């Protein structure tokens, strides 16, 4: 009998990986085999190709001068999905690529039919989208960082171009949240929405062009200018997201949130998407299922139209980086609504769900109808392991000090500043991570003088809350402004205080220590730089895409400097001197 040939295995060799978009990147330089986030080289390659297709779609929409809703959605969600710890599902990226390629072809045909010139595509963009995964991975190689950086042939310029791209991705993530709140014209007008999309398309066009042409004169200056343009756009988007949140959910008010042992049946909601929580709560309430928040969903409790649901019980756990330890102790099912998702482990893998741009291989996806997830919560009878300590932390966390709440007592704050009782305002927060070096922010907050207040936001708050910082002027010294996008609220507070004191924001005793992790934080940083805010400490490590030469420029222009790990007292002394 003739030998039977072994079945051919599909060759899924990945393109050469290089990713340095987040703070945890390997050795501060880049992940080249597997991401520290556990992103595979295959997923990384598909993400690179997705980003390039999204930029091409922006380029064509910019030339055409507008775009229908389908094109708008196809820019926001795929770019959001490429953020750190959002989507690890190759099949989703393959579908994004098919959808993007189809709309690219439509726009190119429409431009030609209208007699308009079709701009040159980025060099790395395949003329036709490959049909098999093997061919997609081969096509992803030229779209990766290594190939594109070699094309630019200037590490300073390439790093700034990538900073612009990462900031744009973060801004698109915030705008995705704003758009999916469906708050209507009461939140922001159609003209405001159109202006944002036009600027997204313009910036995408710039990034597509720098990926398709050689460097022009003053390319570094132009790239830095476009980074600041991203910061300006992100400020506008954060304002719109703030308006959409308050229009749909009410104005946040201070409240104490209980952290204790959850009661089944229960659902734990993690991520950032308050719109998802707003849709889930009434469905879960009908079935008498309790809902708890995790991570950056903590500020949800400050919104009146979420807090009114009696089944919104409390908060469980801390920041996203502890989820693999914390989720296994939760007696119910888990819903991930946005970043940051870590690869689920066996203790809870069979009871975690994703929605929106979030994805993981073989993890079920849910959108508006949560009945299947709720049913699993009702049927969940398994015992869960207790933490090694034997107890679930029982404490109360104060949230809800958004700009409306703080400005409601602005007269007291102004009086405290004028009397000398309040001498400094610190903004300490942002994205948290897993490194021990992030204790810098805990220690810095603990060392701040008693004649100061601290505004915190983002999941960086978990480095600070739970500590007693005392009170000043009738307010807690530690004020939780909200989620990372509520950096806008901190800006509003500073602006209104400056107006009341008849000075500029730059005259205020305002100090920033920004904890960054992923691309939303890049967008927020660029917003702060756009506002010309000086002497920001950034940490715990500087981005791999900021070269020493670029850091020198940013330091000279804005006073941006790296956080001094284990020497927060030195940083604090300089801050108190206005340095």
N, C-alpha and C positions, 0 to 999 in steps of 0.2 A: 504494500500500500504506500502510495506517495505520502510524503510528509505534509502535514497540514501547516500552512504558513500561520505564524502567530498574527493575531489581529493588530493592525497598525494603531499605535497610540497617537493621539493628537499632540502635535508639537506646540506646547504653550510656553516656550521659552520667553521669558520676560525681557523687555528692553532694559538697557543698563539704567539702574535706578539712581536718582539723585533728588533728594527733597530736603529743603531747609526752611519750610514755610512756618514752622512753629518753634517755640522756645526749647522744647525738649529734644530737638534734633541731635543726633549722635555727636558727642564731643563738641557741640556748639558749631559744627561745620556742615553736617548733612548726613542723612540716612542713605546708605548705598546698597544695602542688601535687603533688609526689612525695616520698615519704620519702627521707631520706638513705640509709636501708637499701634503697632502690629499690622499696619497696612502692608500688603504684599507688593512686590515689584510689578506684578500684573495689574493690580488695582491702581497703583501709582501711574503706570503707563496709560491706562484707560482714562484716568483723571487728567493727565497732561493733554491727551488728545481731546477730551471733552472741553477743557478750558479754551484750547485753540479754536475749536468749532464755535464756541459761544462768542469769542472775540470776533470771529469772522461774521457771525450773525449781527453783532453790534455794528460792525463796519458797514455792512450793507444797509442796515436800518438807518444809520447815520446819513449815508449818501442819499437814501430815498427820502429822508426827512420825516419819517414817522413809521409806526408799526402797529399792526393789529394786536389784540390781546394775546393771541397764541404766541406771537414772537416775544412779547414782553415776558410772559410766563416762562418761555424757553430760555431766557437769559437768566432770570432770577434763580429758579430751582436748581438747574444743573451746577451753576457756580456755587450756590450754597452747599450743595452735596459734596463739593471738593474741599470744603473746609476740614481742618483737622478733627478727627473723631466724630464725623457725621455719617459717612456712608462707606461701608466696606463691601458692598454687594456688586460684583462685576456685572451681573445681568442688568442691573439698573443703569449702569453707565453705558452698556451696549445699547440699551433702549434710548437713553438720552442722545447718544451719538446718531442713531437712526433718525430721531425726530429733528435734531439740529441739522443734519445733512439734508433732509427733505425740505426744510424751510429755507436753508441756504440756496438750494437749487431753485426754489420758487422765487425768491427775491432777485437772484441773478437773472432769471428769465424775465421778470417783471421790469427790471432796469433796462435790459436789452430791448424789450418790446416798446418801452417808453423813450428810446433813443438816448438813454443816459449811459455814460461810460461806467463799466464795472471795474471797481478798483482791484489792483493786484492783490491776490490772496497771500497770507503768510507763507513763506517758503516751505515750512514744514507741514502745511495742510495738504493731505492727499487730494488729488484732483477728483477722485471718486472714493466714497467710503467703502473700505473692504467689507466683504460679506461674512467672513469667518473670523472667529476670535483669534486664530493664529495669525491671520493677515492683519487684524487690527493691532495686535501687539507689535508686529513688525513695523507698522506704520507709526506707532507711538514713539519709536526711538528718536526720530528727528524733532518731535514735539517736546522732548524732555529738556531738563535744565542743562545737561552737559552739552547737548548739540546746540541749543540756542545760545548758551554763554560763549561757546566757541565762535559762533556766527557774529556775536557782538564784539568779542575780542577785547573787552575792557571790563574788568571785574567791578570797578566802581560804578560804571554806567549800568551794567547788568543788574547789580544789586539794587539800585534805585528803581529800575524798571520793574523788578520783581516786587519791591515794596509797594509800588503803585498798583500792581496787579492784585497783591494780597489785600491791600486796603479797599480796592474796588470789590473784591469778593466779600469782604466783611460788610461793606455797605449794602451790597445786594442781599445779604442775609437779613440785615435789619429791615430792608424794604420789603422783603418777602413776608416778614412778620407783620408789618404794617398793612400790606395788601390783603393778607389772609385773615385779618381781624374783621374785614367787611363792615367797617364802621360807617361807610357812606360819606356823603359830602359834608356832613357836620364835622368830620374829623379833618379832612382837607379836600380841596376842590379838584376838579378834573384838570384844570390848568396847572395846578401845583404838581399833580401826578405826572402830567405830560412833560413838564420841565425836568423832573427827576429822570424820567426815562431818556429824554434827549441828552442829558448830561452823561448818563450811563453809556449810551450809545457812542457819544463823542469820545469819552475816555476809552471805551473798548476799541474804537477806531484807532486812537493813538497807539494803544498796545498792539493792535493787529499790524499797524504800519511799522512799528519798531521791530516786529518779528518778520518783516518782509523786505525791509530796505536797510542799506548800510547807515551807519551813524552819521548824523548831520552836524553842522557846526553848532557849538554850544549844546550838544546833546545832553550833557549832564545837567546843565542849568534848566533845560526844558523839562527833563524827567523830574527834577526836584519840584519844578513849578506844577507839574501835573499831579505829583503827590499831594501838594497843598490844595489843588483843585478837588482831589478825592476827599480831603479833610473838610472842605467847604460843603461838598455834596453830602457827606455823612452827617454834618451838623443839621442840614435841612431834613434829611431822612429821619434822624433821631427825634427831631421836633415833631415830624409827622407821626412817628410811631408813638410818641408821648401823647399826642392829641387823639390818636386812634384808641389807645388804651383807656384814656379817661372818658372818651365819648361812649365807648361800649361798656366799660366796667366801673365807671365812676372815679372820682378823685381819691387817690390813696390817703389814708389817715393813719396816724400812729396806732399800733395795736401790739399786744403781747401774743406771741404764738407759742403754743405748748409743744414740747418735744417729749414724748413718752411712748410707752409700749403701745403699738397699734392694735386695734380691735378688728377681727375678721367679721364678715367678708370685707376685703380691702383691696384698693388699687393704689399704687404708688406712682406718681407722675413726676418725671424728671426732665430736665432740659430747660427751655426758655419760653415755649409757646403758650401764652395765656389764652389764646383763642381756642386751642385744643381743650384746655381745662374747662373753659366756659361752655363748650359743647358737651363735654363728658359729664359734668356735674349733674345736670337735670336727668340724664339717662340713668346714671348710677343711683340717683336719689329715688327714682321710681322702684328700683329693685332693692332699696335699703342697703346699698353698698357704700362703705366709708371710703373717702378719698384722702390721701396724704400727699404732701409735697416733698420733693427732694431737691437738693442743689439750688440752682437759681430760680426754682419755682417758689422759693420761700416768700418773696415779695407779693405773691398772689393773695396772701391773707390780708393785705392792706387795702385791697380794692373792694368797695362796698357790695358791688353786684356779684362778686365771687364769694365774699364772706357771708352773704345772706343764706347760702346753702348750708343747712345744718350738717350735711354729710361731709363737708370740708373740715376735717377733724383737727389736723395739726401737721407738724413737720417731722420727717424721719431722716436721720442721717446728717451728713455734712456736704462737702463739695463733691463734684463729679469724680475726682481722682480716687475716692474711697469706695466707689460703687461696687467693685468686685468683692470687697469685704462686707459692705453694708447690705447689698441687695439680698444676699443669702439669708439674712436674718429677718427679712420682711415677710410677714405671714399672708401673702397674697400675690397678685400679679403686678407687673411693672410695665409702664408705658414710657418710652423714650420719645420726646417731642422734637428735639433738635440736638445740636451738639451740647454736651459732649458724651458720646457713647464709647464705652470700652468693649472689647470682645467679651461676650457673655460666657461665664464659666458654668460648669455642670450643675452646681447647686441651684441655679435659677434659670438656666438657659431655656427650659421648657415652659417658662411662664413670663417671658419678656416679649413685648410687642414694640413695633416701631410705627411712626407715622410721618407724613410729609417727606422732606428730603432725607430723612434718616433711614438707614438700611444696613442689614447684615445678612449674610448668606443663610437661608433656611429659617430666618426669623420672620414670623407673620407680620404683615403690614395691615394697618387699619386706618380708616380716614374718618368720615362723619358718623358712621354707624358703629357704635362701640358694643353692640349686643354680644358678640362672641367673646370679647375681652371680659365683659361684665359677667357672662355666664361662667367663664373659667374662674373668676373670683368667687362666685357663689359655690362652685364645686370644689374649691381648694380646701383640702382637709389635712394636708401633710403637716407634720410638725417641722418647725424650722429650728436650726441650732441657735442656742443663745450665745451672745458674745463671750469671749474668754473671761471678761470681767464679771460675767454673770448678770449684768444689768443693762438695760437700755438707758442712755443718758436722759435724765429727767430735768428739764430746765425750761425757762421761758426766754424767748428771743424777741427783742423789740425791733419792729420793722415799721415802714410807712412814713419815714421822714423825707418824703419827696419835696420838690420845690414848693408846692402849694402849702404843705404843712409847715415848713421852715419859714416861709415868707409870711405865714399867718401870724407868726410871733416876731416878725422882722424888727418891730420897734424895740423889743427887748434885746435882740442881738445888736442892733445899732447902738442902743444905750450902753450895752456892755462894752462895745468897742470904744465908744467915746469916753467912757469913764475909766478905761484902762483895765477893766476886769477881764476882757477878752482881747488878747494881743495877737493870736495866731489862729489861722484856719488851715488844717491839714486835709488833703484829699489822699487817702491811702486805700487802695483797692484795685480792682480790675479782674483779670482772669487768674484763677489759681491753678496750681499744678501739684505734682506729687513730691517734688524734691524737698529735702530737709532745709535747703538753703532759703526757702521761702519763709522761714521763721524770721527773716530780716524784717518783714512787714509787721509781724506780731511784736517784735522787740522794739521797732521804731515807734509803733503806736503806744506801747507801754511806757516808753521814755518821754513822750511828749509832755510838756509842762501843763500844770493844772489850769493855767490861764489860756488854754487853747481848746478848740473843739475839733473833732475828727469826722469828716464825711467819708463814708465807705460805700462801696457799690460792687456789683459783680460777685462772682463766687469767691473773690479775694476776701469778702467779708468774714468767711469762716475762719480766717486766720486771726480775726479780731473779736468777733462776738463771743459771748460767753465769759468775757473778761469784764470786770467792773472798772470802768474808767471814770466813774463819778458823774457829777452834774456841774453845770455852769449856766447862769442866767435863766434858771428854771428849766433847762433842757438837759437831757443826757449828753455827756461830752462825746459819746459815740453815736452818730446819727446814720442809720442805714437808709441811703437814698434810693436803693432799689437794685435792678438788674444792671448789667454792664452798659446797656443802651441808655440807662438813666444817668450816664455821664452828662447828658444834656441837662438834667435837673441840676447837677452841680454847677454847670455853666450859668444857668438861669439864676441860681442863688447868688453866685458871685457878681453877676451883672446887676441884679437888683440891689444888693448891698452897696455896690459902688455908687449906684445912682442915689441911694439914700444918704450916703456919706459925701456926695458931691465930689467924687474922685473917679479915676479910671480903675478898671479891674487890675491893671498892672501896679496900681498904688496900694492894693490890698495886701495884708500880710498873709498871702496865700501860698501854700507849698504843696507840691505834688510828688508822691511816690507811687509810681504806676507798676502794678504787677501785670505782666503780659504773658500770654500763652499762645493764642492763635490769631486768626486773621481779623476777627471782630476787634480785637485789642489793637491791631495795626491801624484799623480805620479810626478808632478813638484817639490813638496817639497822633495821627495825622490831623484830626480835628483840633486837638490842643495846639499843635504847631501852627495850623492855619489861623488860630486865634492869637498867635504870637505870645503864648504863655511861656514863661522862661523858667529855666533851672529845674526841669523835670528830672527826677531820678527814675531810671527804667531798669527793671530787673525781673528775676534774679540774674539772668544772663542776657547779654545783648543779642539781637537777632543775628543769625549767621549771614544774612544778606546785607548787613551794614558793615562795610569794610572800614578799616582804620581811617582811610582818607575821607570817606563820607561822614564818619562819626566826627571827625575834626571840623568839617563844614557845619554839621548840625550843632556842634558845641559852640562854635564861634557865632552862629546866627541866633540860636535859641537857648544856649546854655544846657542842652541835653547832655546828661552824663549817666554813666552806669552806676547802679546802686553799689555801695561798698559793703559787700557781704561780711558779716561779723564785725563790721565797724559802723553800725548804724548810729552810734553816738557821734562819730565824726561828721556824718551826713547831717544829723540833727543840728549840731552846732553851727554848721554852715547855713542850713535852712533858716535858723533863728536870726542869722545875720543878713538874710535876704540873698544868699548866694546859691 
